[in-house]
Amino acid sequence: MKILNLRIISPNNQEIQNIKFKKDGLSLIYGDISMPDDKSKTSNSLGKSLLLKFIDYILGANNDDKIVPKVLNGYKLIALVEFKNIEYEVIRILGDTKRILINEEAYELTEYKKFFKIDRTLFRNQIILTTRKNLINSYSTNPNKEEMISLLKLIGINPVIIEDTDKIYSIQDEIKNLKNSKKEFLVILDELEEKKIKEQVFYLEKEIKKLEDSLKEIDNKIKNIQITDIKKDIIEEYTRKNTEFKKVEEQIFSNNIEIERMESFIKEYDNIDISTSYILKLYEKAKFEIPSLVKRELTDVEKFHQNVYSDRKKVLKEQIKTLKNQNKNREEKLEDIREKLNQLGKVISENKIYKENIEIFKKYSKELEDKKYLQGSLSHIVKIDEKITQKDNELDIYFANLRNNFINEKKYINQLQNSLYEFANILYRDDKNNKTVNAYFSMSSKKKHQIKRPIDLTINIDYDRGEGVGQVKNNLIDILVLKFNKQLDFFIQDSCCYSGIDIRQVSKTLILLNKIATSEKKQAIVSINKFQLYEDKEIKKLVEEKKVITLDENKKLLKFDFK
């Protein structure tokens, strides 16, 4: 998808700008500011970044009040875009969150992205509007799965590596959730030592068996007691009610254990993120493996996955509600039985032997209930440990696969390394002294770990003469993606990406971007300021040929200042 032309129309229907972009090669949004330290001539309010955000809007971005303030609501963006060699007119009104026009037909943003097959996770890798904290993204020092997967896809890494990486991320997240669940149970169980859990479960089984045998023995003794001064039917009724009481108690206890288990499952389900990229992978996989079957639309697959989790949670919540209602009714029944037992107990309490055995029976029953509850909790922790072990074994397999697949991918990674080395020397080589620059691109699998993410991505440059070398590394990755990616045919970059970089390297970067974008038939739209460039003949010629709009303190994007 490329943007060929952009018109900005004011709310009173006045054309503010009409900008024609180069279809291939470099398009410069040029800030004609020579003195950045002169407060009267700052480049921050010209509208360069705003224009890039307008382009981002045409490429399917959500509304962003931080960059495009509400005071601009009502302004109209009319763009001519090219998608699969067909031109479309797109109209998006700032502040209108409900519709975008494609050839005068209205679409919601989700439908708009579907029409142009826009994957914003991929797009963000080539729409650089802010400085980045690392080689992958601008807002986190620890990139998430979608960001890493997107980068791997864009630089053309073998799909088997992407699948292994995707699976490792998912398993690591599962292990993290399991460990959190286990930690919550351990807090409930107070100071019980984690390493002794299996030992405690073993001992509890023995103690429970002993208590059950004792209760059975006492129950038989109670039944056989000969009482002459109270009626036999009262004893039988008391025994019957007591048995009924225990049965109802056990049912309530069993329900409570089941409620805890299902609530824990719901919490785990809430942590599951069915991302669009994950759905896409499943969908593509389905198309590859069973081509003879009728394929579902992506939306059907997405709804299917959403419904699976939604329906499962709904079923669990209904079951929890049912069990709680059952417990409520059984508690009321327990109260009735308890009252009856108290009445019968008063009649037979005068019998010392019977009374003693009843008290022992109650004591043992309470002990048995407590130990069974503890046994259930500990058994759940044991099951969590078993699940963690199972997932850890899966990590062994996928990390081993990842290492082997990276070995098989060595030839292609060497190609990436050579290209980055070449790019770095174009930017930094000292031609006068015939001195090259050592620049090394590394992508490999890390050692197996339950938490640390699986891919190690680094760039080392031995030329470190300024604070901007970190940003240079980020720019080199962007150039590498521009060169090798097959999914996107555009690259958009803000002038902030050149802050702290020597003006000679900035100029060389623009020349390189133009060369790559032209040869690969891609579109590179970059905003830049005059003071950021080393103005030799070559760069002056490039600016003249490639600038699509010039902005200065007297010629701002929207013709007025705003905050």
TAMOHU-V975650 format. One record per pair of residues at least 4 apart in sequence whose ideal C-beta (glycine too) atoms are under 7 Angstrom apart, sorted by the first residue. I is the first residue (numbers start at 1). J is the second residue. D is the distance in whole Angstrom. If there is no record, write none. Layout:
BEGIN
i: <I & I>
j: <J & J>
d: <D & D>
END
This chain:
BEGIN
i: <1 & 1 & 1 & 1 & 1 & 2 & 2 & 2 & 2 & 2 & 2 & 3 & 3 & 3 & 3 & 3 & 4 & 4 & 4 & 4 & 4 & 5 & 5 & 5 & 5 & 5 & 6 & 6 & 6 & 6 & 6 & 7 & 7 & 7 & 7 & 8 & 8 & 8 & 8 & 9 & 9 & 9 & 9 & 9 & 9 & 9 & 10 & 10 & 10 & 11 & 11 & 16 & 16 & 17 & 19 & 19 & 20 & 21 & 21 & 21 & 21 & 22 & 22 & 22 & 22 & 23 & 24 & 24 & 24 & 24 & 24 & 25 & 25 & 25 & 25 & 26 & 26 & 26 & 26 & 26 & 26 & 26 & 27 & 27 & 27 & 27 & 27 & 28 & 28 & 28 & 28 & 28 & 28 & 29 & 29 & 29 & 29 & 29 & 29 & 30 & 30 & 30 & 30 & 30 & 31 & 31 & 31 & 31 & 31 & 31 & 31 & 31 & 31 & 32 & 32 & 32 & 32 & 33 & 33 & 33 & 33 & 33 & 33 & 34 & 34 & 35 & 35 & 36 & 36 & 41 & 43 & 45 & 45 & 46 & 46 & 46 & 46 & 47 & 47 & 47 & 47 & 47 & 48 & 48 & 48 & 48 & 49 & 49 & 49 & 49 & 49 & 50 & 50 & 50 & 50 & 51 & 51 & 52 & 52 & 52 & 52 & 52 & 53 & 53 & 53 & 53 & 53 & 54 & 54 & 55 & 55 & 55 & 56 & 56 & 56 & 57 & 57 & 57 & 58 & 58 & 58 & 58 & 58 & 59 & 59 & 59 & 60 & 60 & 60 & 60 & 63 & 64 & 65 & 65 & 68 & 68 & 69 & 70 & 71 & 72 & 73 & 73 & 74 & 74 & 74 & 75 & 76 & 76 & 77 & 78 & 78 & 79 & 80 & 80 & 81 & 81 & 82 & 82 & 83 & 83 & 88 & 88 & 89 & 90 & 90 & 90 & 91 & 92 & 98 & 99 & 99 & 99 & 100 & 100 & 100 & 101 & 101 & 102 & 102 & 102 & 107 & 107 & 107 & 108 & 109 & 110 & 111 & 112 & 113 & 118 & 119 & 120 & 121 & 121 & 121 & 122 & 122 & 122 & 122 & 122 & 123 & 123 & 125 & 125 & 125 & 125 & 126 & 126 & 126 & 126 & 126 & 127 & 128 & 128 & 128 & 128 & 128 & 129 & 130 & 130 & 130 & 131 & 131 & 131 & 131 & 131 & 132 & 132 & 132 & 133 & 133 & 133 & 134 & 134 & 135 & 135 & 135 & 135 & 135 & 136 & 136 & 136 & 136 & 137 & 137 & 143 & 143 & 145 & 145 & 145 & 146 & 146 & 146 & 147 & 148 & 148 & 148 & 149 & 149 & 149 & 149 & 149 & 150 & 151 & 152 & 152 & 152 & 152 & 153 & 153 & 154 & 154 & 154 & 155 & 155 & 155 & 155 & 155 & 156 & 156 & 156 & 157 & 157 & 157 & 158 & 158 & 159 & 160 & 160 & 161 & 161 & 161 & 161 & 161 & 162 & 163 & 164 & 164 & 164 & 164 & 164 & 165 & 165 & 165 & 165 & 166 & 166 & 167 & 167 & 168 & 168 & 168 & 168 & 168 & 168 & 169 & 169 & 170 & 171 & 171 & 171 & 171 & 171 & 172 & 172 & 172 & 173 & 174 & 174 & 175 & 175 & 175 & 175 & 175 & 176 & 177 & 177 & 177 & 178 & 178 & 178 & 178 & 179 & 179 & 180 & 181 & 181 & 181 & 181 & 182 & 182 & 182 & 183 & 184 & 185 & 185 & 185 & 185 & 186 & 188 & 189 & 192 & 196 & 197 & 197 & 197 & 197 & 198 & 198 & 199 & 200 & 200 & 201 & 201 & 201 & 201 & 201 & 203 & 204 & 204 & 204 & 204 & 204 & 205 & 206 & 207 & 207 & 208 & 208 & 208 & 208 & 208 & 209 & 210 & 211 & 211 & 211 & 211 & 211 & 212 & 212 & 213 & 214 & 214 & 215 & 215 & 215 & 215 & 215 & 216 & 217 & 218 & 218 & 218 & 218 & 218 & 219 & 219 & 220 & 221 & 221 & 222 & 222 & 222 & 223 & 225 & 225 & 227 & 227 & 227 & 230 & 230 & 230 & 230 & 230 & 232 & 233 & 234 & 234 & 234 & 234 & 235 & 235 & 236 & 237 & 237 & 238 & 238 & 238 & 238 & 238 & 239 & 240 & 241 & 241 & 241 & 241 & 241 & 242 & 242 & 243 & 244 & 244 & 245 & 245 & 245 & 245 & 245 & 246 & 246 & 247 & 248 & 248 & 248 & 248 & 248 & 249 & 249 & 249 & 250 & 251 & 251 & 252 & 252 & 252 & 252 & 253 & 253 & 253 & 253 & 254 & 255 & 255 & 255 & 255 & 256 & 257 & 257 & 258 & 258 & 259 & 259 & 259 & 259 & 260 & 261 & 262 & 262 & 262 & 262 & 263 & 263 & 264 & 265 & 265 & 266 & 266 & 266 & 269 & 269 & 269 & 272 & 274 & 274 & 274 & 274 & 274 & 276 & 277 & 278 & 279 & 279 & 279 & 279 & 279 & 280 & 281 & 282 & 282 & 283 & 283 & 283 & 284 & 285 & 286 & 286 & 287 & 287 & 296 & 296 & 298 & 299 & 300 & 301 & 302 & 303 & 304 & 305 & 306 & 307 & 308 & 309 & 310 & 311 & 312 & 313 & 314 & 315 & 316 & 317 & 318 & 319 & 320 & 321 & 322 & 323 & 324 & 325 & 326 & 327 & 328 & 329 & 330 & 331 & 332 & 333 & 334 & 335 & 336 & 337 & 338 & 339 & 340 & 341 & 342 & 344 & 345 & 348 & 349 & 351 & 352 & 353 & 354 & 355 & 356 & 357 & 358 & 359 & 360 & 361 & 362 & 363 & 364 & 365 & 366 & 367 & 368 & 369 & 370 & 371 & 372 & 373 & 374 & 375 & 376 & 377 & 378 & 379 & 380 & 381 & 382 & 383 & 384 & 385 & 386 & 387 & 388 & 389 & 390 & 391 & 392 & 392 & 394 & 395 & 395 & 395 & 396 & 396 & 397 & 398 & 399 & 399 & 399 & 399 & 400 & 401 & 402 & 402 & 402 & 403 & 403 & 404 & 405 & 406 & 406 & 409 & 410 & 411 & 412 & 413 & 413 & 414 & 415 & 416 & 416 & 416 & 417 & 417 & 417 & 418 & 419 & 419 & 419 & 420 & 420 & 420 & 420 & 420 & 420 & 421 & 421 & 422 & 423 & 423 & 423 & 423 & 424 & 424 & 424 & 424 & 424 & 425 & 425 & 425 & 426 & 426 & 427 & 427 & 427 & 427 & 428 & 428 & 428 & 429 & 429 & 429 & 430 & 437 & 437 & 437 & 438 & 439 & 440 & 441 & 442 & 442 & 443 & 443 & 444 & 445 & 445 & 446 & 446 & 446 & 459 & 459 & 459 & 461 & 461 & 464 & 466 & 466 & 467 & 468 & 468 & 468 & 468 & 469 & 470 & 471 & 471 & 471 & 471 & 471 & 472 & 472 & 472 & 473 & 474 & 475 & 475 & 475 & 476 & 477 & 478 & 478 & 478 & 479 & 479 & 479 & 479 & 480 & 481 & 482 & 482 & 482 & 482 & 482 & 483 & 483 & 489 & 489 & 490 & 490 & 491 & 491 & 491 & 492 & 493 & 493 & 494 & 495 & 495 & 495 & 495 & 498 & 498 & 498 & 501 & 501 & 503 & 503 & 503 & 503 & 504 & 504 & 505 & 506 & 506 & 506 & 507 & 507 & 507 & 507 & 508 & 509 & 510 & 510 & 510 & 510 & 511 & 511 & 511 & 512 & 513 & 513 & 513 & 514 & 514 & 514 & 514 & 515 & 516 & 517 & 517 & 517 & 528 & 528 & 533 & 534 & 535 & 535 & 536 & 537 & 538 & 539 & 540 & 541 & 542 & 543 & 550 & 551 & 551 & 551 & 556>
j: <59 & 81 & 83 & 116 & 490 & 23 & 81 & 82 & 489 & 490 & 523 & 21 & 55 & 58 & 79 & 81 & 21 & 23 & 80 & 81 & 82 & 19 & 20 & 21 & 79 & 80 & 19 & 54 & 55 & 77 & 79 & 15 & 17 & 18 & 78 & 16 & 17 & 75 & 77 & 13 & 14 & 15 & 16 & 75 & 76 & 78 & 14 & 16 & 75 & 74 & 75 & 558 & 559 & 557 & 548 & 549 & 548 & 27 & 523 & 525 & 548 & 26 & 27 & 523 & 546 & 523 & 517 & 518 & 521 & 522 & 523 & 514 & 517 & 518 & 524 & 510 & 513 & 514 & 517 & 524 & 526 & 546 & 523 & 524 & 525 & 546 & 548 & 526 & 528 & 543 & 546 & 547 & 548 & 48 & 51 & 525 & 527 & 548 & 549 & 528 & 543 & 547 & 549 & 550 & 43 & 46 & 48 & 495 & 527 & 528 & 529 & 530 & 551 & 530 & 550 & 551 & 552 & 41 & 43 & 529 & 530 & 531 & 552 & 530 & 531 & 41 & 531 & 43 & 531 & 553 & 529 & 556 & 561 & 551 & 552 & 556 & 557 & 51 & 551 & 556 & 557 & 558 & 52 & 495 & 527 & 551 & 53 & 67 & 129 & 494 & 527 & 54 & 67 & 68 & 557 & 55 & 557 & 56 & 129 & 492 & 494 & 527 & 57 & 64 & 67 & 68 & 129 & 58 & 77 & 59 & 492 & 525 & 61 & 127 & 129 & 61 & 77 & 92 & 77 & 79 & 81 & 90 & 92 & 118 & 123 & 127 & 112 & 113 & 118 & 120 & 97 & 68 & 69 & 70 & 72 & 94 & 562 & 95 & 562 & 94 & 94 & 95 & 93 & 94 & 95 & 94 & 91 & 93 & 92 & 89 & 91 & 90 & 87 & 89 & 88 & 90 & 86 & 87 & 88 & 116 & 102 & 103 & 103 & 100 & 101 & 102 & 101 & 100 & 108 & 106 & 107 & 108 & 107 & 109 & 112 & 105 & 106 & 107 & 112 & 115 & 111 & 112 & 115 & 112 & 113 & 114 & 115 & 116 & 118 & 123 & 123 & 124 & 146 & 150 & 277 & 150 & 153 & 154 & 487 & 488 & 127 & 488 & 150 & 151 & 154 & 481 & 481 & 488 & 490 & 491 & 492 & 492 & 478 & 492 & 493 & 494 & 497 & 494 & 138 & 494 & 496 & 138 & 471 & 496 & 497 & 499 & 137 & 138 & 474 & 138 & 140 & 141 & 141 & 143 & 457 & 459 & 473 & 474 & 477 & 143 & 147 & 148 & 151 & 143 & 147 & 147 & 148 & 149 & 166 & 169 & 150 & 275 & 277 & 151 & 152 & 165 & 455 & 153 & 162 & 165 & 166 & 277 & 154 & 155 & 157 & 161 & 162 & 165 & 162 & 487 & 481 & 485 & 487 & 416 & 480 & 481 & 484 & 485 & 484 & 485 & 486 & 161 & 162 & 409 & 405 & 409 & 163 & 164 & 405 & 165 & 402 & 405 & 406 & 409 & 166 & 167 & 168 & 398 & 401 & 402 & 405 & 169 & 402 & 454 & 455 & 170 & 281 & 171 & 398 & 172 & 395 & 398 & 399 & 402 & 454 & 173 & 453 & 174 & 175 & 391 & 394 & 395 & 398 & 176 & 450 & 451 & 177 & 178 & 391 & 179 & 388 & 391 & 392 & 450 & 180 & 181 & 268 & 271 & 182 & 384 & 387 & 388 & 183 & 388 & 184 & 185 & 264 & 268 & 384 & 186 & 381 & 384 & 187 & 188 & 189 & 377 & 380 & 381 & 194 & 377 & 377 & 200 & 200 & 201 & 378 & 381 & 382 & 202 & 382 & 203 & 204 & 378 & 205 & 375 & 378 & 379 & 382 & 207 & 208 & 371 & 374 & 375 & 378 & 209 & 210 & 211 & 371 & 212 & 368 & 371 & 372 & 375 & 213 & 214 & 215 & 364 & 367 & 368 & 371 & 216 & 368 & 217 & 218 & 364 & 219 & 361 & 364 & 365 & 368 & 220 & 221 & 222 & 357 & 360 & 361 & 364 & 223 & 361 & 224 & 225 & 357 & 239 & 354 & 357 & 239 & 353 & 354 & 235 & 351 & 354 & 234 & 235 & 347 & 348 & 351 & 236 & 237 & 238 & 344 & 347 & 348 & 239 & 348 & 240 & 241 & 344 & 242 & 341 & 344 & 345 & 348 & 243 & 244 & 245 & 337 & 340 & 341 & 344 & 246 & 341 & 247 & 248 & 337 & 249 & 334 & 337 & 338 & 341 & 250 & 365 & 251 & 252 & 330 & 333 & 334 & 337 & 253 & 334 & 369 & 254 & 255 & 330 & 256 & 327 & 330 & 331 & 257 & 369 & 372 & 373 & 258 & 259 & 323 & 326 & 327 & 260 & 261 & 376 & 262 & 323 & 263 & 320 & 323 & 324 & 264 & 265 & 266 & 316 & 319 & 320 & 267 & 320 & 268 & 269 & 316 & 270 & 313 & 316 & 309 & 312 & 313 & 309 & 278 & 279 & 305 & 306 & 309 & 280 & 281 & 282 & 283 & 298 & 301 & 302 & 305 & 284 & 285 & 286 & 301 & 287 & 298 & 301 & 288 & 289 & 290 & 295 & 291 & 295 & 300 & 301 & 302 & 303 & 304 & 305 & 306 & 307 & 308 & 309 & 310 & 311 & 312 & 313 & 314 & 315 & 316 & 317 & 318 & 319 & 320 & 321 & 322 & 323 & 324 & 325 & 326 & 327 & 328 & 329 & 330 & 331 & 332 & 333 & 334 & 335 & 336 & 337 & 338 & 339 & 340 & 341 & 342 & 343 & 344 & 345 & 346 & 348 & 349 & 354 & 355 & 355 & 356 & 357 & 358 & 359 & 360 & 361 & 362 & 363 & 364 & 365 & 366 & 367 & 368 & 369 & 370 & 371 & 372 & 373 & 374 & 375 & 376 & 377 & 378 & 379 & 380 & 381 & 382 & 383 & 384 & 385 & 386 & 387 & 388 & 389 & 390 & 391 & 392 & 393 & 394 & 395 & 396 & 450 & 398 & 399 & 448 & 450 & 400 & 448 & 401 & 402 & 403 & 445 & 448 & 454 & 404 & 405 & 406 & 445 & 454 & 407 & 445 & 408 & 409 & 444 & 445 & 413 & 414 & 415 & 416 & 417 & 443 & 418 & 419 & 420 & 441 & 480 & 421 & 440 & 441 & 422 & 423 & 480 & 483 & 424 & 439 & 441 & 459 & 476 & 480 & 425 & 439 & 426 & 427 & 476 & 479 & 512 & 428 & 437 & 439 & 461 & 476 & 429 & 436 & 437 & 508 & 512 & 472 & 505 & 508 & 509 & 437 & 463 & 505 & 435 & 436 & 437 & 435 & 461 & 462 & 463 & 462 & 461 & 460 & 459 & 456 & 458 & 455 & 457 & 456 & 454 & 455 & 452 & 454 & 456 & 473 & 476 & 477 & 469 & 473 & 469 & 500 & 502 & 500 & 472 & 499 & 500 & 501 & 473 & 474 & 475 & 497 & 499 & 500 & 501 & 476 & 501 & 505 & 477 & 478 & 479 & 497 & 509 & 480 & 481 & 482 & 491 & 493 & 483 & 512 & 513 & 516 & 484 & 485 & 491 & 516 & 517 & 522 & 524 & 516 & 520 & 522 & 523 & 522 & 523 & 517 & 522 & 524 & 525 & 497 & 526 & 527 & 527 & 528 & 529 & 532 & 506 & 528 & 532 & 505 & 506 & 507 & 532 & 533 & 534 & 508 & 534 & 509 & 510 & 532 & 533 & 511 & 533 & 534 & 539 & 512 & 513 & 514 & 526 & 528 & 542 & 515 & 538 & 542 & 516 & 517 & 524 & 526 & 518 & 524 & 542 & 546 & 519 & 520 & 522 & 523 & 524 & 532 & 533 & 539 & 539 & 539 & 540 & 540 & 541 & 542 & 543 & 544 & 545 & 546 & 547 & 555 & 555 & 556 & 557 & 560>
d: <7 & 6 & 5 & 6 & 7 & 6 & 7 & 5 & 6 & 6 & 5 & 6 & 6 & 6 & 6 & 5 & 6 & 6 & 5 & 7 & 6 & 7 & 5 & 7 & 7 & 4 & 5 & 7 & 7 & 7 & 5 & 6 & 7 & 5 & 4 & 4 & 4 & 6 & 6 & 6 & 7 & 6 & 7 & 7 & 4 & 6 & 4 & 6 & 6 & 4 & 6 & 6 & 6 & 7 & 5 & 5 & 6 & 5 & 7 & 6 & 6 & 7 & 5 & 7 & 7 & 6 & 6 & 6 & 5 & 7 & 6 & 5 & 5 & 4 & 7 & 7 & 6 & 4 & 6 & 5 & 7 & 5 & 7 & 7 & 5 & 6 & 5 & 6 & 6 & 6 & 5 & 4 & 7 & 5 & 6 & 7 & 4 & 7 & 6 & 6 & 6 & 4 & 7 & 5 & 5 & 5 & 5 & 7 & 7 & 7 & 4 & 6 & 5 & 5 & 5 & 7 & 4 & 6 & 4 & 5 & 6 & 6 & 7 & 5 & 6 & 5 & 7 & 6 & 5 & 6 & 5 & 7 & 6 & 4 & 7 & 5 & 7 & 6 & 6 & 5 & 3 & 6 & 7 & 6 & 4 & 6 & 6 & 7 & 7 & 6 & 7 & 7 & 7 & 7 & 6 & 7 & 6 & 6 & 6 & 6 & 6 & 6 & 7 & 7 & 5 & 6 & 7 & 7 & 5 & 6 & 6 & 6 & 4 & 6 & 7 & 5 & 6 & 6 & 6 & 5 & 7 & 6 & 7 & 7 & 6 & 7 & 6 & 5 & 4 & 6 & 6 & 6 & 6 & 6 & 6 & 6 & 7 & 7 & 5 & 5 & 5 & 3 & 7 & 7 & 6 & 5 & 6 & 5 & 5 & 7 & 5 & 5 & 6 & 6 & 5 & 6 & 7 & 5 & 6 & 5 & 6 & 6 & 6 & 7 & 7 & 6 & 4 & 5 & 6 & 4 & 7 & 6 & 5 & 6 & 5 & 7 & 6 & 6 & 7 & 6 & 4 & 4 & 6 & 7 & 6 & 6 & 6 & 7 & 4 & 6 & 6 & 6 & 5 & 5 & 6 & 5 & 7 & 6 & 6 & 6 & 6 & 7 & 5 & 6 & 6 & 6 & 6 & 5 & 6 & 5 & 7 & 5 & 6 & 7 & 5 & 6 & 6 & 5 & 5 & 7 & 6 & 7 & 7 & 5 & 6 & 7 & 6 & 4 & 5 & 6 & 7 & 5 & 6 & 7 & 6 & 7 & 6 & 6 & 5 & 4 & 5 & 7 & 6 & 5 & 5 & 4 & 5 & 6 & 7 & 4 & 6 & 6 & 5 & 7 & 6 & 7 & 6 & 6 & 6 & 7 & 6 & 6 & 6 & 6 & 4 & 7 & 5 & 6 & 6 & 7 & 5 & 4 & 6 & 7 & 6 & 6 & 5 & 7 & 5 & 7 & 7 & 5 & 6 & 7 & 6 & 5 & 6 & 6 & 5 & 6 & 7 & 5 & 7 & 6 & 6 & 6 & 6 & 5 & 5 & 4 & 6 & 6 & 7 & 6 & 6 & 7 & 7 & 6 & 5 & 6 & 7 & 5 & 7 & 7 & 5 & 6 & 7 & 7 & 6 & 5 & 6 & 6 & 7 & 6 & 6 & 6 & 7 & 6 & 6 & 6 & 6 & 5 & 7 & 5 & 7 & 6 & 6 & 5 & 6 & 5 & 6 & 5 & 6 & 7 & 7 & 7 & 6 & 7 & 6 & 6 & 6 & 5 & 7 & 7 & 6 & 6 & 6 & 5 & 6 & 7 & 6 & 7 & 6 & 6 & 6 & 6 & 6 & 7 & 6 & 7 & 6 & 6 & 7 & 7 & 5 & 6 & 6 & 6 & 6 & 6 & 6 & 5 & 7 & 6 & 6 & 6 & 6 & 6 & 7 & 5 & 6 & 7 & 6 & 6 & 6 & 5 & 6 & 5 & 7 & 6 & 7 & 6 & 6 & 6 & 6 & 6 & 5 & 7 & 7 & 7 & 6 & 6 & 6 & 6 & 5 & 7 & 7 & 7 & 6 & 7 & 6 & 7 & 7 & 5 & 7 & 6 & 5 & 6 & 5 & 6 & 6 & 7 & 6 & 5 & 7 & 6 & 6 & 6 & 6 & 6 & 6 & 6 & 6 & 6 & 6 & 6 & 6 & 7 & 4 & 7 & 6 & 6 & 6 & 6 & 5 & 5 & 5 & 7 & 7 & 6 & 6 & 6 & 6 & 6 & 7 & 5 & 7 & 7 & 6 & 6 & 7 & 7 & 5 & 6 & 5 & 7 & 6 & 7 & 7 & 6 & 6 & 6 & 6 & 5 & 5 & 7 & 7 & 6 & 7 & 7 & 6 & 6 & 4 & 6 & 5 & 7 & 6 & 5 & 6 & 6 & 6 & 5 & 5 & 7 & 6 & 7 & 6 & 5 & 6 & 5 & 7 & 7 & 7 & 6 & 6 & 6 & 6 & 5 & 6 & 7 & 5 & 6 & 6 & 6 & 5 & 6 & 7 & 6 & 7 & 7 & 6 & 7 & 6 & 5 & 6 & 6 & 6 & 6 & 7 & 7 & 6 & 5 & 6 & 6 & 6 & 7 & 7 & 6 & 4 & 5 & 6 & 6 & 6 & 7 & 6 & 6 & 6 & 7 & 6 & 5 & 6 & 6 & 6 & 6 & 6 & 6 & 6 & 6 & 6 & 6 & 6 & 6 & 6 & 6 & 6 & 6 & 6 & 7 & 6 & 6 & 7 & 6 & 6 & 7 & 7 & 6 & 6 & 6 & 7 & 6 & 6 & 7 & 6 & 6 & 7 & 6 & 5 & 6 & 5 & 6 & 6 & 7 & 6 & 6 & 6 & 6 & 6 & 6 & 6 & 6 & 6 & 6 & 6 & 6 & 6 & 6 & 6 & 7 & 6 & 6 & 6 & 7 & 6 & 6 & 7 & 7 & 6 & 6 & 7 & 6 & 6 & 6 & 6 & 6 & 6 & 6 & 6 & 7 & 7 & 7 & 7 & 6 & 6 & 6 & 6 & 7 & 6 & 6 & 6 & 6 & 7 & 7 & 4 & 7 & 7 & 6 & 6 & 4 & 6 & 7 & 5 & 7 & 6 & 6 & 5 & 6 & 6 & 7 & 7 & 6 & 6 & 6 & 6 & 6 & 6 & 6 & 6 & 7 & 5 & 6 & 6 & 6 & 6 & 6 & 6 & 4 & 7 & 6 & 6 & 6 & 5 & 7 & 7 & 6 & 6 & 6 & 6 & 5 & 3 & 6 & 6 & 4 & 6 & 5 & 6 & 5 & 7 & 5 & 5 & 6 & 4 & 5 & 7 & 7 & 6 & 6 & 4 & 7 & 7 & 5 & 4 & 5 & 5 & 6 & 7 & 5 & 7 & 5 & 5 & 6 & 7 & 6 & 6 & 5 & 4 & 6 & 7 & 6 & 7 & 5 & 6 & 6 & 4 & 6 & 7 & 3 & 4 & 7 & 7 & 6 & 6 & 7 & 6 & 6 & 6 & 6 & 7 & 7 & 7 & 6 & 6 & 6 & 6 & 6 & 6 & 7 & 7 & 6 & 7 & 7 & 7 & 6 & 5 & 5 & 6 & 7 & 6 & 7 & 5 & 7 & 5 & 6 & 6 & 5 & 7 & 7 & 4 & 5 & 5 & 5 & 5 & 5 & 5 & 6 & 6 & 5 & 7 & 5 & 5 & 5 & 6 & 6 & 6 & 4 & 6 & 5 & 6 & 7 & 5 & 6 & 7 & 5 & 5 & 4 & 6 & 6 & 6 & 7 & 7 & 6 & 6 & 7 & 6 & 6 & 6 & 5 & 7 & 6 & 7 & 6 & 7 & 6 & 6 & 5 & 7 & 4 & 6 & 7 & 6 & 6 & 6 & 5 & 7 & 6 & 6 & 6 & 6 & 6 & 6 & 5 & 7 & 6 & 6 & 6 & 7>
END
